[in-house]
Amino acid sequence: MKPAYWLIALLFSTSALAFHCPIDMKQIDDALAAGPALNAEQLAEVKALRAEGETLHKAGRHQESVDTLDRAKALLGIDKT
């Protein structure tokens, strides 16, 4: 693959992840608002992961954000999409 194509692919994949983070955060927020059947420790972990995911997103660390938010979604029983 030519270097220019590689750079374009990298930019688009980073942008895609950037747009994915807010969707994940909304899914988590909606699940939390619905009152999930979690104990206090699990609920605290989900909230901490949600907050960390948003911080990573704002810092431009989108893959780390997606990975962190996926952990929160797993605790809530939300499928990866």
Secondary structure by P-SEA (a helix, b strand, c coil): ccaaaaaaaaaaaaaaaaaaaaaaaaaaaaaaaacccccaaaaaaaaaaaaaaaaaaaacaaaaaaaaaaaaaaaaccccc
